[in-house]
Amino acid sequence: MIVERHRVAVLVRDGVLPLELGLVHQLFGQARSAAGAPLYEVVSCAVAPGEIATDADFAVTVAHGLDAVAAAGTVIVPASHTLDETRPGEGPVPAALADAARRGARIASICTGAFVLAAAGLLEGRRATTHWMSCDRFAAMFPGVRVDAAVLYADEGDVLTSAGEAAGIDLCLHLIRRDHGAAVAGDVARRTVVPPHRDGGQAQFIARPVPEQRRASTGPARAWALRHLDGPVTLARMAARASMSVRTFTRRFRQETGVSPQVWLTAQRVERARRLLEETDLPVDRVAERAGFGTAASLRQHLQAAVGVPPTAYRATFRGR
């Protein structure tokens, strides 16, 4: 069966960050169907084709103009160190994005690319994020946007924004997961050796991303929890695994992951349930048990909150992809 590829246009401006441009091509380019066919076509575009300066000591050559935006199902705007076209309604880039949104394209940004989406009027009255160092300036320039400085990415359906460079990876994997399910997104993560899932609500800034030398970490307790998701994984048992008091464990866990143990555990169980729904024929109540939710009703509640659909609808969409 021939799979029609979804076109992703990466809109490049002078001063683009090469990492953000490259990660979009790398991640979407690695997405494959069960038969091994590419699921996306990724093209770079600019106001005019030609050489575009980056924030490094090299330039990139872009083959497409803004006509690529008009032909894309998804448009992604990475960050740039230039401040052009960030004022409301100014320039050809915001105009092209507004036109694309009107015809139903999905628009997303990485880091300060959110300024361009806001200039196009796409974020008015909506929740959005950008790099935490730019959030105050963003809020001052666009007071009609509900800025959330804490999260990795914000999903408003047809418009999505993400924080700094690494959060762009999370955003791309989230979009792939939305389009093709957890199995395809997980395969992309394995191919590119990145974490398969960091929830959008995770904190941008983590106090201690790497444990200090000779200091106990919650990592072994998290690994134990993942092996026992179908059982009674309690905060007390996780703390005991780490040889910490519950209070110390909870504080250290948030420092290392950016979220509370309960939020993290629920996200892991949702991810397990998604994979089981996609890859097995287990009844929904058995999926609930294997994922640690206990009952089909509990699974339904948590999956609906996470992805907006109940288990049967999720399976019908992604089973066998």
Backbone as CSV, one residue per row, in Angstrom:
resi,resn,N_x,N_y,N_z,CA_x,CA_y,CA_z,C_x,C_y,C_z
1,MET,0.844,-1.193,0.000,0.000,0.000,0.000,0.881,1.246,0.000
2,ILE,0.581,2.208,-0.867,1.341,3.447,-0.938,0.837,4.397,0.145
3,VAL,1.753,4.880,0.983,1.400,5.824,2.045,1.655,7.234,1.545
4,GLU,0.618,8.070,1.582,0.789,9.454,1.171,1.550,10.212,2.244
5,ARG,2.643,10.846,1.843,3.485,11.526,2.811,2.926,12.904,3.164
6,HIS,2.984,13.210,4.425,2.551,14.514,4.933,3.708,15.492,4.740
7,ARG,3.430,16.639,4.119,4.509,17.591,3.841,4.705,18.543,5.021
8,VAL,5.961,18.641,5.468,6.348,19.554,6.538,7.275,20.610,5.948
9,ALA,6.915,21.874,6.072,7.763,22.973,5.607,8.439,23.613,6.812
10,VAL,9.752,23.736,6.760,10.516,24.396,7.821,10.863,25.788,7.319
11,LEU,10.304,26.808,7.952,10.424,28.187,7.474,11.666,28.822,8.103
12,VAL,12.663,29.084,7.255,13.980,29.527,7.712,14.113,31.034,7.529
13,ARG,14.674,31.712,8.536,14.969,33.141,8.449,16.454,33.363,8.722
14,ASP,16.977,34.522,8.325,18.381,34.854,8.602,18.685,34.701,10.087
15,GLY,19.827,34.101,10.378,20.213,33.887,11.759,19.611,32.637,12.365
16,VAL,19.087,31.734,11.535,18.457,30.510,12.034,19.455,29.684,12.845
17,LEU,18.950,29.003,13.857,19.781,28.107,14.653,19.880,26.767,13.923
18,PRO,21.068,26.367,13.492,21.207,25.135,12.694,20.672,23.887,13.392
19,LEU,20.845,23.810,14.713,20.354,22.636,15.434,18.845,22.495,15.263
20,GLU,18.115,23.603,15.363,16.662,23.534,15.269,16.205,23.202,13.851
21,LEU,16.912,23.733,12.867,16.598,23.383,11.482,16.850,21.905,11.236
22,GLY,17.988,21.409,11.716,18.353,20.018,11.467,17.486,19.013,12.184
23,LEU,17.066,19.329,13.416,16.314,18.328,14.178,14.950,18.053,13.557
24,VAL,14.350,19.057,12.916,13.063,18.822,12.259,13.246,17.837,11.109
25,HIS,14.255,18.060,10.285,14.530,17.142,9.179,14.866,15.749,9.700
26,GLN,15.685,15.676,10.742,16.130,14.386,11.251,14.972,13.566,11.815
27,LEU,14.159,14.179,12.651,13.110,13.432,13.336,11.977,13.034,12.387
28,PHE,11.424,14.000,11.656,10.347,13.648,10.728,10.871,12.756,9.602
29,GLY,12.130,12.950,9.221,12.705,12.121,8.162,12.899,10.677,8.556
30,GLN,12.960,10.395,9.873,13.137,9.025,10.349,11.822,8.268,10.515
31,ALA,10.696,8.959,10.429,9.398,8.305,10.658,9.042,7.404,9.488
32,ARG,8.753,6.138,9.790,8.473,5.136,8.771,7.183,4.383,9.086
33,SER,6.509,3.940,8.038,5.344,3.073,8.205,5.819,1.676,8.567
34,ALA,4.864,0.779,8.867,5.226,-0.599,9.189,5.954,-1.268,8.035
35,ALA,5.684,-0.823,6.810,6.347,-1.386,5.630,7.668,-0.686,5.320
36,GLY,8.025,0.309,6.130,9.285,1.001,5.927,9.217,2.217,5.033
37,ALA,8.024,2.654,4.649,7.888,3.819,3.765,7.960,5.116,4.572
38,PRO,8.631,6.145,4.049,8.674,7.436,4.741,7.269,8.007,4.909
39,LEU,6.996,8.567,6.076,5.669,9.109,6.369,5.586,10.618,6.154
40,TYR,6.740,11.278,6.046,6.755,12.727,5.882,7.708,13.125,4.750
41,GLU,7.389,14.235,4.126,8.300,14.909,3.214,8.639,16.248,3.858
42,VAL,9.915,16.491,4.117,10.333,17.705,4.813,11.115,18.593,3.858
43,VAL,10.704,19.857,3.730,11.396,20.810,2.869,11.679,22.084,3.662
44,SER,12.812,22.704,3.362,13.140,23.996,3.954,12.744,25.100,2.992
45,CYS,12.276,26.214,3.534,11.864,27.321,2.670,12.185,28.648,3.355
46,ALA,12.181,29.711,2.566,12.477,31.050,3.066,11.680,32.054,2.251
47,VAL,11.799,33.323,2.595,11.103,34.350,1.826,11.493,34.257,0.358
48,ALA,12.777,34.021,0.111,13.264,33.813,-1.258,14.302,32.704,-1.229
49,PRO,14.310,31.799,-2.202,15.318,30.741,-2.237,16.718,31.341,-2.302
50,GLY,17.688,30.569,-1.799,19.072,31.029,-1.870,19.802,30.788,-0.568
51,GLU,20.907,31.498,-0.391,21.753,31.315,0.783,21.185,32.079,1.973
52,ILE,21.080,31.379,3.105,20.555,31.967,4.335,21.637,31.886,5.406
53,ALA,21.923,33.007,6.045,22.891,33.014,7.135,22.334,32.282,8.343
54,THR,23.206,31.602,9.078,22.823,30.975,10.341,23.496,31.735,11.478
55,ASP,23.277,31.287,12.719,23.957,31.955,13.830,25.332,31.335,14.070
56,ALA,25.741,30.424,13.177,27.072,29.820,13.241,27.954,30.431,12.144
57,ASP,29.124,29.826,11.914,30.038,30.395,10.923,29.848,29.774,9.546
58,PHE,28.636,29.351,9.237,28.322,28.818,7.915,26.901,29.203,7.543
59,ALA,26.623,29.164,6.260,25.284,29.461,5.751,24.634,28.173,5.257
60,VAL,23.335,28.225,5.007,22.625,27.101,4.405,21.959,27.581,3.122
61,THR,21.852,26.682,2.164,21.183,27.006,0.909,19.782,26.433,0.923
62,VAL,18.791,27.299,0.751,17.386,26.900,0.796,16.827,26.940,-0.624
63,ALA,16.219,25.834,-1.030,15.780,25.707,-2.425,14.385,26.251,-2.685
64,HIS,13.588,26.442,-1.616,12.179,26.788,-1.816,11.848,28.158,-1.237
65,GLY,10.889,28.831,-1.874,10.354,30.082,-1.358,9.094,29.831,-0.556
66,LEU,8.327,30.895,-0.304,7.137,30.787,0.537,6.018,29.987,-0.115
67,ASP,6.168,29.622,-1.404,5.180,28.743,-2.023,5.151,27.386,-1.337
68,ALA,6.268,26.994,-0.699,6.304,25.719,0.025,5.389,25.752,1.242
69,VAL,5.230,26.933,1.856,4.324,27.063,2.996,2.896,26.811,2.545
70,ALA,2.549,27.328,1.369,1.190,27.169,0.852,0.865,25.717,0.530
71,ALA,1.897,24.893,0.306,1.660,23.498,-0.072,1.839,22.522,1.077
72,ALA,2.112,23.028,2.279,2.453,22.155,3.403,1.249,21.877,4.296
73,GLY,1.238,20.673,4.882,0.234,20.337,5.881,0.642,20.792,7.263
74,THR,1.960,20.890,7.488,2.500,21.383,8.750,3.616,22.368,8.431
75,VAL,3.636,23.499,9.117,4.702,24.490,8.964,5.362,24.679,10.324
76,ILE,6.693,24.558,10.359,7.438,24.711,11.611,8.412,25.874,11.468
77,VAL,8.383,26.775,12.453,9.251,27.956,12.436,10.298,27.818,13.540
78,PRO,11.558,27.527,13.191,12.606,27.483,14.210,13.039,28.884,14.616
79,ALA,13.872,28.969,15.639,14.331,30.260,16.151,15.332,30.906,15.209
80,SER,15.436,32.213,15.351,16.434,32.992,14.632,16.915,34.084,15.569
81,HIS,18.149,34.480,15.426,18.669,35.549,16.278,18.379,36.935,15.724
82,THR,17.694,36.995,14.591,17.275,38.304,14.096,15.910,38.640,14.685
83,LEU,15.606,39.916,14.773,14.331,40.350,15.350,13.348,40.823,14.283
84,ASP,13.663,40.533,13.010,12.762,40.965,11.950,11.466,40.167,11.998
85,GLU,10.421,40.779,11.550,9.118,40.141,11.380,8.568,39.535,12.673
86,THR,8.816,40.217,13.785,8.212,39.774,15.032,7.172,40.767,15.539
87,ARG,7.016,41.887,14.837,5.967,42.840,15.203,4.644,42.424,14.572
88,PRO,3.539,42.629,15.267,2.239,42.180,14.744,1.962,42.676,13.330
89,GLY,1.644,41.723,12.455,1.182,42.054,11.117,2.235,42.486,10.137
90,GLU,3.509,42.449,10.504,4.556,42.955,9.626,5.257,41.831,8.874
91,GLY,5.537,42.042,7.581,6.403,41.171,6.818,5.701,40.018,6.127
92,PRO,6.372,39.448,5.117,5.773,38.357,4.338,5.648,37.045,5.087
93,VAL,6.522,36.807,6.090,6.465,35.529,6.812,5.195,35.418,7.650
94,PRO,4.869,36.399,8.518,3.590,36.302,9.240,2.384,36.197,8.311
95,ALA,2.430,36.915,7.182,1.312,36.844,6.234,1.173,35.447,5.658
96,ALA,2.293,34.813,5.317,2.251,33.452,4.770,1.738,32.463,5.806
97,LEU,2.131,32.645,7.067,1.658,31.758,8.131,0.163,31.927,8.364
98,ALA,-0.296,33.166,8.358,-1.734,33.417,8.550,-2.541,32.780,7.429
99,ASP,-2.064,32.893,6.198,-2.754,32.265,5.060,-2.786,30.751,5.209
100,ALA,-1.651,30.171,5.627,-1.578,28.720,5.800,-2.551,28.249,6.879
101,ALA,-2.637,29.005,7.966,-3.555,28.640,9.045,-5.001,28.718,8.576
102,ARG,-5.331,29.713,7.776,-6.708,29.854,7.285,-7.121,28.674,6.422
103,ARG,-6.190,28.104,5.687,-6.554,26.969,4.840,-6.438,25.625,5.584
104,GLY,-6.091,25.666,6.871,-6.128,24.454,7.686,-4.804,23.805,7.982
105,ALA,-3.680,24.447,7.655,-2.376,23.870,7.973,-2.130,23.944,9.477
106,ARG,-1.320,23.025,9.948,-0.893,23.015,11.350,0.396,23.839,11.450
107,ILE,0.460,24.770,12.401,1.594,25.672,12.523,2.266,25.441,13.873
108,ALA,3.585,25.339,13.874,4.317,25.097,15.118,5.593,25.936,15.132
109,SER,6.102,26.170,16.336,7.342,26.926,16.476,8.266,26.246,17.464
110,ILE,9.561,26.519,17.295,10.575,26.073,18.237,11.245,27.311,18.815
111,CYS,11.334,27.359,20.130,12.028,28.448,20.824,11.402,29.795,20.454
112,THR,12.209,30.772,20.058,11.686,32.117,19.776,10.980,32.214,18.435
113,GLY,10.841,31.111,17.714,9.963,31.100,16.548,8.539,31.456,16.924
114,ALA,8.199,31.338,18.222,6.858,31.702,18.695,6.551,33.173,18.449
115,PHE,7.580,34.033,18.425,7.353,35.451,18.155,6.731,35.636,16.772
116,VAL,7.161,34.834,15.812,6.642,34.963,14.450,5.186,34.496,14.392
117,LEU,4.866,33.415,15.102,3.482,32.942,15.143,2.580,33.991,15.782
118,ALA,3.091,34.623,16.844,2.300,35.672,17.495,2.123,36.865,16.572
119,ALA,3.164,37.221,15.817,3.067,38.339,14.886,2.041,38.072,13.796
120,ALA,1.841,36.786,13.487,0.843,36.413,12.484,-0.562,36.370,13.060
121,GLY,-0.697,36.624,14.355,-2.015,36.618,14.996,-2.522,35.243,15.348
122,LEU,-1.649,34.240,15.304,-2.092,32.863,15.514,-2.191,32.468,16.983
123,LEU,-1.636,33.284,17.869,-1.603,32.924,19.290,-2.510,33.794,20.150
124,GLU,-3.223,34.709,19.553,-4.075,35.624,20.315,-5.116,34.852,21.125
125,GLY,-5.128,35.077,22.434,-6.076,34.409,23.315,-5.750,32.965,23.599
126,ARG,-4.597,32.513,23.140,-4.215,31.110,23.312,-3.024,30.978,24.260
127,ARG,-2.853,29.763,24.769,-1.689,29.460,25.597,-0.499,29.165,24.692
128,ALA,0.657,29.685,25.046,1.854,29.476,24.238,3.079,29.541,25.130
129,THR,4.184,29.021,24.615,5.440,29.106,25.348,6.563,29.450,24.383
130,THR,7.684,29.817,24.952,8.914,30.040,24.208,10.054,29.808,25.202
131,HIS,11.275,30.067,24.803,12.401,29.886,25.723,12.181,30.734,26.965
132,TRP,12.462,30.164,28.126,12.151,30.859,29.380,12.851,32.217,29.481
133,MET,14.020,32.364,28.843,14.730,33.637,28.906,14.040,34.728,28.082
134,SER,13.146,34.328,27.170,12.459,35.288,26.299,11.004,35.497,26.681
135,CYS,10.525,34.821,27.720,9.097,34.863,28.026,8.616,36.247,28.451
136,ASP,9.414,36.975,29.228,8.983,38.310,29.655,8.852,39.244,28.451
137,ARG,9.837,39.208,27.560,9.771,40.047,26.365,8.595,39.647,25.489
138,PHE,8.364,38.342,25.378,7.255,37.825,24.578,5.923,38.331,25.127
139,ALA,5.758,38.232,26.448,4.504,38.667,27.083,4.298,40.167,26.915
140,ALA,5.377,40.938,26.971,5.255,42.385,26.816,4.878,42.763,25.388
141,MET,5.418,42.058,24.410,5.127,42.367,23.014,3.748,41.900,22.587
142,PHE,3.279,40.787,23.201,2.009,40.190,22.772,1.134,39.942,23.998
143,PRO,0.565,40.993,24.577,-0.201,40.850,25.821,-1.452,39.989,25.673
144,GLY,-1.912,39.768,24.450,-3.095,38.938,24.254,-2.823,37.448,24.278
145,VAL,-1.556,37.053,24.409,-1.184,35.635,24.446,-1.023,35.198,25.897
146,ARG,-1.544,34.054,26.245,-1.389,33.503,27.598,-0.061,32.736,27.655
147,VAL,0.978,33.404,28.107,2.328,32.836,28.084,2.525,31.902,29.273
148,ASP,2.958,30.691,28.994,3.291,29.716,30.032,4.793,29.476,29.972
149,ALA,5.520,30.070,30.896,6.987,30.020,30.864,7.544,28.708,31.403
150,ALA,6.697,27.863,31.969,7.212,26.691,32.677,7.311,25.436,31.819
151,VAL,6.532,25.341,30.733,6.360,24.052,30.068,7.325,23.864,28.903
152,LEU,7.486,22.599,28.482,8.324,22.274,27.334,7.633,22.633,26.027
153,TYR,6.350,22.363,25.936,5.599,22.771,24.749,4.131,22.922,25.093
154,ALA,3.441,23.700,24.272,2.004,23.933,24.454,1.291,23.520,23.178
155,ASP,0.313,22.638,23.304,-0.441,22.122,22.169,-1.842,22.722,22.197
156,GLU,-2.110,23.602,21.244,-3.434,24.213,21.118,-4.189,23.642,19.918
157,GLY,-3.839,22.415,19.547,-4.525,21.756,18.440,-3.878,22.040,17.108
158,ASP,-4.273,23.139,16.470,-3.728,23.487,15.162,-2.523,24.411,15.250
159,VAL,-2.206,24.881,16.460,-1.036,25.736,16.677,-0.296,25.236,17.908
160,LEU,1.014,25.022,17.749,1.819,24.497,18.844,3.084,25.332,18.983
161,THR,3.538,25.513,20.214,4.767,26.250,20.483,5.622,25.434,21.439
162,SER,6.951,25.613,21.335,7.833,24.873,22.236,8.908,25.791,22.783
163,ALA,9.589,25.318,23.807,10.632,26.090,24.468,11.942,25.977,23.692
164,GLY,13.084,26.052,24.396,14.389,26.053,23.751,14.680,24.819,22.924
165,GLU,15.878,24.788,22.335,16.211,23.824,21.285,15.803,22.380,21.582
166,ALA,16.205,21.844,22.749,15.905,20.446,23.046,14.401,20.191,23.109
167,ALA,13.633,21.195,23.528,12.177,21.045,23.560,11.605,20.903,22.159
168,GLY,12.344,21.366,21.152,11.915,21.143,19.772,11.874,19.664,19.433
169,ILE,12.781,18.891,20.016,12.758,17.435,19.827,11.474,16.869,20.418
170,ASP,11.148,17.313,21.628,9.917,16.839,22.271,8.685,17.204,21.443
171,LEU,8.671,18.411,20.901,7.537,18.847,20.089,7.405,17.981,18.838
172,CYS,8.507,17.740,18.137,8.442,16.930,16.905,7.970,15.515,17.205
173,LEU,8.493,14.913,18.274,8.040,13.566,18.645,6.566,13.576,19.028
174,HIS,6.130,14.635,19.682,4.713,14.759,20.042,3.838,14.815,18.790
175,LEU,4.266,15.571,17.790,3.501,15.649,16.540,3.475,14.303,15.826
176,ILE,4.603,13.614,15.789,4.644,12.289,15.161,3.741,11.328,15.915
177,ARG,3.748,11.417,17.241,2.882,10.557,18.052,1.417,10.882,17.782
178,ARG,1.088,12.159,17.655,-0.285,12.554,17.338,-0.720,11.996,15.987
179,ASP,0.188,12.027,15.010,-0.154,11.611,13.653,-0.199,10.103,13.494
180,HIS,0.760,9.404,14.110,0.957,7.985,13.789,1.075,7.063,14.994
181,GLY,0.927,7.596,16.206,0.907,6.745,17.379,2.249,6.615,18.074
182,ALA,2.194,5.985,19.253,3.370,5.880,20.112,4.443,4.979,19.526
183,ALA,4.038,3.939,18.787,5.027,3.006,18.250,5.932,3.676,17.231
184,VAL,5.355,4.457,16.322,6.160,5.152,15.309,7.047,6.196,15.985
185,ALA,6.487,6.974,16.920,7.286,7.982,17.620,8.403,7.327,18.421
186,GLY,8.109,6.193,19.046,9.137,5.476,19.796,10.245,4.965,18.907
187,ASP,9.885,4.507,17.710,10.897,4.042,16.761,11.800,5.198,16.325
188,VAL,11.220,6.363,16.078,12.016,7.537,15.718,12.966,7.894,16.859
189,ALA,12.465,7.842,18.097,13.307,8.165,19.246,14.469,7.188,19.362
190,ARG,14.208,5.904,19.137,15.295,4.906,19.205,16.324,5.148,18.115
191,ARG,15.859,5.455,16.895,16.781,5.680,15.783,17.693,6.872,16.047
192,THR,17.146,7.891,16.703,17.925,9.106,16.926,18.496,9.185,18.342
193,VAL,18.274,8.139,19.138,18.839,8.006,20.487,18.477,9.211,21.355
194,VAL,17.170,9.466,21.452,16.667,10.518,22.332,15.566,9.925,23.200
195,PRO,15.227,10.562,24.330,14.138,10.043,25.161,12.847,9.956,24.373
196,PRO,12.102,8.856,24.473,10.901,8.682,23.662,9.750,9.591,24.035
197,HIS,9.699,10.053,25.289,8.541,10.869,25.651,8.850,11.740,26.854
198,ARG,8.776,13.051,26.649,8.754,13.997,27.764,7.476,14.799,27.595
199,ASP,6.625,14.728,28.575,5.328,15.384,28.474,5.497,16.883,28.318
200,GLY,4.595,17.507,27.545,4.689,18.942,27.308,4.634,19.766,28.572
201,GLY,3.961,19.251,29.609,3.842,19.991,30.851,5.053,19.903,31.749
202,GLN,6.081,19.161,31.342,7.285,19.080,32.161,7.971,20.442,32.215
203,ALA,8.648,20.720,33.319,9.282,22.019,33.499,10.413,22.233,32.502
204,GLN,10.543,23.489,32.019,11.664,23.841,31.153,12.981,23.743,31.911
205,PHE,12.984,24.281,33.115,14.226,24.377,33.882,14.194,23.359,35.012
206,ILE,15.153,22.452,35.017,15.264,21.433,36.058,16.476,21.773,36.910
207,ALA,16.278,21.851,38.219,17.332,22.346,39.096,18.621,21.536,38.993
208,ARG,18.499,20.219,38.960,19.688,19.373,38.890,19.495,18.300,37.820
209,PRO,19.703,18.640,36.530,19.500,17.658,35.469,20.450,16.485,35.564
210,VAL,21.630,16.684,36.166,22.591,15.599,36.374,22.864,15.508,37.864
211,PRO,22.652,14.332,38.478,22.887,14.212,39.917,24.336,14.548,40.269
212,GLU,24.514,15.191,41.421,25.853,15.497,41.869,26.594,14.212,42.224
213,GLN,27.919,14.257,42.078,28.721,13.078,42.383,28.478,12.647,43.820
214,ARG,28.422,11.340,43.996,28.252,10.693,45.305,26.918,11.044,45.951
215,ARG,26.000,11.640,45.174,24.695,11.965,45.716,23.677,10.979,45.174
216,ALA,22.820,10.471,46.049,21.835,9.473,45.634,20.897,10.060,44.587
217,SER,20.513,9.222,43.618,19.627,9.643,42.537,18.329,8.849,42.603
218,THR,17.274,9.420,42.007,16.001,8.703,41.924,15.952,7.802,40.694
219,GLY,17.011,7.808,39.884,17.025,7.004,38.661,16.728,5.529,38.871
220,PRO,17.400,4.845,39.811,17.096,3.427,40.033,15.650,3.178,40.440
221,ALA,15.068,4.078,41.216,13.663,3.923,41.612,12.750,4.069,40.403
222,ARG,13.086,4.990,39.488,12.291,5.138,38.267,12.399,3.889,37.401
223,ALA,13.603,3.337,37.292,13.785,2.121,36.507,12.985,0.969,37.113
224,TRP,12.978,0.868,38.428,12.187,-0.172,39.094,10.702,0.030,38.819
225,ALA,10.240,1.278,38.893,8.820,1.555,38.648,8.417,1.151,37.238
226,LEU,9.271,1.402,36.253,8.947,1.041,34.872,8.829,-0.470,34.709
227,ARG,9.586,-1.222,35.490,9.485,-2.689,35.415,8.257,-3.224,36.134
228,HIS,7.624,-2.390,36.941,6.494,-2.858,37.758,5.264,-1.966,37.597
229,LEU,5.073,-1.425,36.394,3.937,-0.529,36.190,2.601,-1.208,36.429
230,ASP,2.543,-2.528,36.231,1.270,-3.231,36.400,0.967,-3.537,37.862
231,GLY,1.855,-3.144,38.755,1.655,-3.419,40.172,1.413,-2.157,40.974
232,PRO,1.348,-2.299,42.288,1.103,-1.140,43.169,2.380,-0.330,43.392
233,VAL,2.684,0.543,42.456,3.864,1.409,42.579,3.457,2.632,43.390
234,THR,3.845,2.644,44.649,3.489,3.760,45.522,4.692,4.663,45.740
235,LEU,4.415,5.880,46.179,5.486,6.826,46.480,6.392,6.271,47.572
236,ALA,5.802,5.636,48.577,6.593,5.084,49.678,7.534,3.982,49.179
237,ARG,7.051,3.126,48.275,7.902,2.037,47.765,9.029,2.591,46.895
238,MET,8.730,3.610,46.110,9.777,4.217,45.288,10.831,4.883,46.172
239,ALA,10.385,5.583,47.199,11.327,6.232,48.113,12.203,5.202,48.813
240,ALA,11.600,4.081,49.210,12.378,3.025,49.868,13.426,2.456,48.921
241,ARG,13.083,2.313,47.646,14.042,1.816,46.650,15.243,2.746,46.546
242,ALA,15.014,4.030,46.741,16.098,5.012,46.653,16.755,5.259,48.007
243,SER,16.280,4.546,49.050,16.797,4.710,50.418,16.682,6.160,50.893
244,MET,15.520,6.735,50.635,15.255,8.111,51.044,13.926,8.175,51.779
245,SER,13.749,9.231,52.546,12.423,9.502,53.088,11.517,9.952,51.952
246,VAL,10.219,9.847,52.137,9.277,10.264,51.101,9.471,11.739,50.768
247,ARG,9.680,12.554,51.774,9.845,13.993,51.551,11.101,14.290,50.724
248,THR,12.220,13.644,51.105,13.469,13.865,50.357,13.343,13.332,48.941
249,PHE,12.736,12.152,48.804,12.584,11.551,47.485,11.739,12.442,46.573
250,THR,10.644,12.958,47.092,9.759,13.808,46.288,10.491,15.058,45.826
251,ARG,11.249,15.684,46.721,12.006,16.881,46.351,13.083,16.549,45.305
252,ARG,13.826,15.474,45.541,14.895,15.082,44.618,14.328,14.661,43.258
253,PHE,13.191,13.985,43.271,12.552,13.534,42.027,12.199,14.738,41.148
254,ARG,11.602,15.755,41.752,11.226,16.938,40.986,12.461,17.683,40.481
255,GLN,13.515,17.713,41.293,14.756,18.355,40.859,15.348,17.659,39.638
256,GLU,15.217,16.325,39.580,15.848,15.555,38.509,14.976,15.411,37.269
257,THR,13.657,15.479,37.406,12.772,15.243,36.262,11.922,16.448,35.885
258,GLY,11.741,17.375,36.816,10.910,18.535,36.534,9.439,18.338,36.828
259,VAL,9.045,17.145,37.264,7.642,16.870,37.597,7.588,16.059,38.886
260,SER,6.388,15.946,39.453,6.216,15.153,40.663,6.224,13.664,40.324
261,PRO,6.507,12.787,41.307,6.466,11.346,41.037,5.130,10.874,40.484
262,GLN,4.010,11.418,40.978,2.702,10.973,40.519,2.449,11.358,39.074
263,VAL,2.814,12.583,38.710,2.649,13.017,37.318,3.508,12.163,36.393
264,TRP,4.737,11.907,36.799,5.637,11.073,35.991,5.073,9.659,35.838
265,LEU,4.607,9.074,36.933,4.103,7.708,36.899,2.867,7.598,36.007
266,THR,1.966,8.553,36.097,0.776,8.536,35.246,1.161,8.619,33.772
267,ALA,2.132,9.477,33.448,2.575,9.615,32.058,3.174,8.312,31.538
268,GLN,3.939,7.608,32.371,4.527,6.333,31.946,3.438,5.283,31.724
269,ARG,2.418,5.290,32.557,1.326,4.325,32.399,0.490,4.625,31.154
270,VAL,0.278,5.895,30.877,-0.428,6.257,29.637,0.376,5.792,28.429
271,GLU,1.686,6.012,28.467,2.530,5.587,27.346,2.488,4.070,27.171
272,ARG,2.528,3.317,28.277,2.422,1.850,28.205,1.074,1.448,27.600
273,ALA,0.009,2.088,28.031,-1.320,1.761,27.513,-1.411,2.048,26.019
274,ARG,-0.833,3.163,25.577,-0.882,3.494,24.159,-0.193,2.421,23.319
275,ARG,0.948,1.968,23.781,1.669,0.945,23.018,0.888,-0.366,22.993
276,LEU,0.275,-0.722,24.120,-0.508,-1.958,24.158,-1.730,-1.867,23.248
277,LEU,-2.360,-0.712,23.210,-3.516,-0.535,22.328,-3.102,-0.615,20.865
278,GLU,-1.933,-0.107,20.547,-1.461,-0.110,19.169,-0.960,-1.485,18.727
279,GLU,-0.279,-2.198,19.626,0.502,-3.357,19.213,-0.088,-4.703,19.605
280,THR,-1.159,-4.702,20.408,-1.752,-5.971,20.828,-3.256,-5.958,20.601
281,ASP,-3.866,-7.149,20.732,-5.316,-7.274,20.655,-5.931,-7.457,22.041
282,LEU,-5.192,-7.131,23.083,-5.707,-7.299,24.436,-6.983,-6.487,24.631
283,PRO,-7.971,-7.036,25.335,-9.156,-6.242,25.662,-8.767,-5.019,26.485
284,VAL,-9.608,-4.008,26.449,-9.285,-2.750,27.115,-9.075,-2.954,28.608
285,ASP,-9.853,-3.841,29.240,-9.670,-4.040,30.674,-8.320,-4.679,30.990
286,ARG,-7.816,-5.551,30.086,-6.496,-6.149,30.283,-5.401,-5.112,30.032
287,VAL,-5.597,-4.242,29.059,-4.646,-3.154,28.833,-4.556,-2.292,30.087
288,ALA,-5.708,-1.995,30.688,-5.732,-1.192,31.903,-4.935,-1.854,33.016
289,GLU,-5.086,-3.168,33.157,-4.347,-3.898,34.190,-2.849,-3.871,33.909
290,ARG,-2.470,-4.141,32.665,-1.043,-4.211,32.309,-0.355,-2.847,32.440
291,ALA,-1.109,-1.781,32.230,-0.543,-0.436,32.341,-0.590,0.092,33.770
292,GLY,-1.269,-0.621,34.662,-1.308,-0.210,36.059,-2.470,0.682,36.440
293,PHE,-3.448,0.835,35.534,-4.602,1.665,35.853,-5.691,0.889,36.589
294,GLY,-5.614,-0.422,36.550,-6.546,-1.243,37.310,-7.847,-1.521,36.603
295,THR,-8.563,-0.487,36.204,-9.866,-0.662,35.574,-9.919,0.059,34.231
296,ALA,-10.825,-0.408,33.385,-11.011,0.229,32.084,-11.481,1.672,32.262
297,ALA,-12.291,1.919,33.280,-12.793,3.275,33.529,-11.643,4.222,33.863
298,SER,-10.702,3.753,34.671,-9.555,4.589,35.030,-8.679,4.852,33.814
299,LEU,-8.445,3.816,33.007,-7.676,3.994,31.775,-8.360,5.004,30.857
300,ARG,-9.670,4.863,30.706,-10.416,5.761,29.829,-10.255,7.217,30.285
301,GLN,-10.354,7.429,31.579,-10.241,8.784,32.126,-8.862,9.377,31.840
302,HIS,-7.799,8.611,32.086,-6.446,9.134,31.929,-6.059,9.276,30.457
303,LEU,-6.490,8.340,29.613,-6.161,8.445,28.192,-6.912,9.613,27.558
304,GLN,-8.157,9.799,27.948,-8.935,10.933,27.436,-8.257,12.250,27.814
305,ALA,-7.762,12.323,29.045,-7.096,13.549,29.491,-5.799,13.783,28.731
306,ALA,-5.092,12.694,28.393,-3.779,12.821,27.752,-3.868,13.082,26.262
307,VAL,-4.758,12.373,25.557,-4.779,12.464,24.092,-6.130,12.864,23.520
308,GLY,-7.142,12.986,24.384,-8.421,13.504,23.921,-9.381,12.488,23.350
309,VAL,-9.022,11.197,23.389,-9.922,10.159,22.867,-9.920,8.960,23.816
310,PRO,-11.000,8.158,23.836,-11.046,6.965,24.670,-10.227,5.833,24.048
311,PRO,-9.981,4.751,24.804,-9.136,3.657,24.303,-9.609,3.037,22.992
312,THR,-10.892,2.817,22.830,-11.373,2.171,21.598,-11.113,3.037,20.381
313,ALA,-11.324,4.352,20.519,-11.070,5.258,19.400,-9.587,5.349,19.105
314,TYR,-8.764,5.343,20.151,-7.316,5.399,19.946,-6.847,4.156,19.190
315,ARG,-7.335,2.993,19.603,-6.944,1.749,18.928,-7.413,1.739,17.481
316,ALA,-8.613,2.187,17.228,-9.134,2.212,15.864,-8.289,3.109,14.966
317,THR,-7.737,4.171,15.543,-6.924,5.099,14.757,-5.536,4.549,14.473
318,PHE,-4.899,3.946,15.476,-3.480,3.619,15.358,-3.149,2.130,15.280
319,ARG,-4.097,1.247,15.494,-3.782,-0.183,15.483,-3.243,-0.613,14.128
320,GLY,-2.074,-1.211,14.121,-1.516,-1.795,12.910,-0.789,-0.823,12.015
321,ARG,-0.672,0.455,12.447,0.056,1.417,11.615,1.547,1.073,11.659
